[in-house]
Amino acid sequence: MPKDKFYLTTSLVYTNAKPHIGFALELIQADAIARWERLQGKDVHFLTGTDEHGIKIYQKAQEEKKDPQEFVDAITQNVQDLAQRLNISYTDFIRTSDQKRHWPAVRALWEKLVEEGDIEKGHYKGYYSINDESYITKTDYESGAYADKKVIELEEDNYIFKLGKFTDQLKAAIGKDLNIIPEHRSKETLNFINAGLMDISFSRPKEKLPWGIPVPNDESQVMYVWCDALTNYISAIGYPNKDYEKYWPADLHIIGKDILKFHSIYWPAMLIGAGIKLPKKILVHGHILSSGQKMSKSVGNVVDPIELIDKWGADAVRYYLLREIPTTGDGDYSAERFAEAYNSGLANDLGNLVSRVLKLANGTVPSPTPADSHSNISSIYESIASQMTVFGIEYAIENIWSVIRSDNQYVDSTKPWELAKANDPKFGEVIYNLLEDLRHISIALYPFLPNTSDRIRQQLGLSPIDQNNFDFSKETEWGGLKEGHKLGQSEILFPKQEGK
């Protein structure tokens, strides 16, 4: 029987600079969801990639005296390195400079929109934000929202996408065919639509934007970002060939709040125009602040995710970003807070529990016992499933930590070291309960801290979880550890760190 499919995507990293901690957050959120869905037996297709065209990239390459392709190759390697260091289980990686995979899909979509009368040659006159590589309205410009950005007045011939044509269809789709999470982002989208949708520029003259996909049948124009970058979500799965429908529509796009408009309005309008189904859900995360301030190179508070991984390890970074940063809201990073979360949650709570139990067990699993009343294991998976359904990742992790804290309290209250000294038969019951709880904790942790899950299982003498061949209903029953099973070597999971 074929598996149910689950197709999720991140946004694309814009390759004018190395990926920042905000994209690390997005990757990790997507990975946690992908791993959880795989444990449920689904055929998960997880896409990420890089947006490699645009004037800022071209100018940056010129500044560094590099060919644009050479320049984006290096940044794309940075993105892939970050994904590898964070243990991201993506299925596919798409690059918008890929002329074999991506360009044919973009051209096909463009031609379909032209055929439907949704793209026409026109003349643009208005304001353009160089920082955002985006056309903006006079109202936006005069509101002061772009006061800290370089904005110029622009007048040029280009192709126009008739966005306003889709106003009624977009309003009807949001909340029905297309769900935006959290709810206030859905309202934000509707407010933007109700304010009036203007037609948008879909290309730029080649002499101004020399690095990009040429417009079909008009080599004097280069496609602008919307039709180019957004089309990655279908180009990567085979569009315009029919086999793209194996995974489309996407079950989930994961994006940052700064690109909401493009994904909740521009992209759906393009799909409606081309007669393609809409994605089912868009999950919108917030920004990571640095000690309450927006991260900025000029302020000097930008956090390099690779440096964090070098210092703390990938799972510590995953833990902090998934538990301490709200999934759908802004969150704060500081070196002090990171150290506190690491020492408290990972070194003390989890690491201490695993270390204590493995040392007390002394290498062998005792006789199995029924699930003890101290344990929340019977309901932990239901709690995680309930939270993951609504993308409450931080709450799912908190549910796991409630079991970890409960187990530490159980150790303190039963004092198994005293039971062992007194040769009390209750010792075996307590140790079995704790070991079996650790087995379940290793399963529950897997989507969020996969390397830690593997290391706990190694200490329990178990194989790592194979997420593509995991019998969830069987493995989550009580009693998986058998009497006499040999445990592995005990090791410290998270050495306590002093200072920042």
C-alpha positions, 0 to 999 in steps of 0.5 A, a space after each residue: 500500500 503506497 504511503 501518504 505523501 507530505 511535501 514541505 519546503 523552506 524558502 530559498 536562501 538569497 545568495 548575496 551573503 552567507 546564510 544567517 541564523 534566521 535561515 538556520 531556524 527555518 531549516 531546523 523547523 522544517 526538519 523537525 516537521 519532516 522527521 516527525 511526518 516520516 515517523 508516522 509512515 509518510 512519504 516525505 519530500 523535503 525541499 530547500 535551496 537557493 535563489 541565485 539571480 538578481 541585481 544585488 548578487 550581480 553587483 556583489 559578484 562584480 565587487 569581488 571580481 568574480 563571475 556571478 556563477 562562481 560567486 553563487 556557487 560559493 554561497 550555495 556551498 555555504 548553505 549546503 554546509 550549514 544544512 549538513 552541519 545541522 543534520 537537516 534531512 532534506 530530500 532535494 536541493 534546488 538552485 535557480 541557476 540550474 538551467 536543466 531543472 529549474 529554467 524549463 519550469 519557469 519558462 513554461 509557467 511564464 508562457 502559460 500566464 502569457 497565454 492566459 493574458 496575465 502577463 503583458 508588456 508594459 511600462 513601469 514608473 514608480 518607486 524601487 527599493 534597492 535593498 529589497 529589490 522590490 517595487 513599492 507603492 507611493 503610499 509605502 514610500 511616503 509612510 516612512 516604512 522605507 526610510 532606512 533603505 535606498 529607494 529610487 524612482 524608476 521608469 522602464 519598459 518591462 512585463 507586468 503581471 496582472 495581480 489585481 485581476 486575482 483579488 476576488 479569487 485570492 480572498 476566497 482561497 485564504 482560509 479555505 484552500 490556502 491556510 496561513 499560520 498563525 491566524 494573524 498572518 492570514 488577517 494581515 494578508 487579507 488586509 493587504 488584499 483589501 487595500 487594493 492589489 496593484 499589478 506588479 513588474 515581472 521583468 527588468 531590462 537586460 542591461 539593468 538586470 544582466 544575471 537571470 533567466 531571459 524572458 521567452 521570445 524577448 531576449 531584451 528582458 530578464 525575469 524578475 524574482 517572482 516568476 523565477 524564484 517562487 516557481 522552485 516549489 514546482 520546478 524541483 518536482 518536475 513541472 511542467 511534466 505531469 509527474 510533479 503532481 505526485 507531490 503537488 500541492 505542497 502540504 506546507 511552505 515554511 517562510 519568514 514573515 518578511 516574505 509573507 506577501 510574496 508567498 500568500 499573494 503573488 505565488 497563489 495568484 500565479 498558480 491560479 492564473 496557470 490553473 495549478 492547485 494552491 499549496 495547502 498551508 503556509 507556516 510563517 515564523 518570526 525573526 530572531 532578535 539579539 538581546 532585544 535588538 534587530 540583528 544588524 552587521 552595522 550594530 555588530 550583533 549578527 550571530 553566525 550559526 556555524 560558529 554556534 555549532 562549532 562551540 555548542 554542537 548541532 543539537 544544542 543549536 537545534 534545541 535552543 532555536 526550537 524550544 526557546 524561539 516561538 515557532 510563529 513569533 519573534 524570539 530572542 538570542 543572547 549568549 547568556 540565555 543560550 548557555 543557561 538553556 544548554 546547562 539547564 535543559 541539556 546538561 542538567 535535565 537530560 544529560 544527568 538523567 541518562 548518565 544516572 540511569 545508565 550507571 545504576 543499570 550497570 550494563 544489563 536490562 532487568 526484568 520488565 515491569 508494567 509501565 509505572 504510574 510515575 511515567 507520562 509515556 503513555 500520553 507523550 506521543 499523543 501530546 506531541 502529535 497534537 502539538 505538531 499538527 498545529 506546529 507548536 514545536 516548542 510545546 511538543 519539546 516541553 512535553 518531552 521535558 516534562 517526562 525528563 523532569 518526572 524521571 529525574 524526580 523519580 530517581 530522587 524519590 525512589 533512591 535506587 542506589 539505596 535499593 541496590 545496597 539493600 538488595 531490594 527487589 524493587 531496584 529492578 523495577 525502578 531501573 527497568 522503568 527508567 531504561 524503558 522511559 529513556 527508550 521512549 524519550 529517544 523516539 520522542 526526541 528524534 525529530 528535534 535532536 536526532 543526534 542526541 536520540 542516536 546517542 541515547 539509543 547507542 547507550 541503551 544498546 539499540 540501533 539508531 532510528 531508521 526514519 523511513 522504516 519505522 513501525 511507530 505503533 509497535 515501537 511506541 508500545 511499552 516493554 520494548 527492552 527485554 530482560 538481559 539486553 546488553 546496554 552500551 557504553 555510558 557517556 556524557 551527552 552534554 558536558 556542562 559549560 561555564 560562562 558564555 
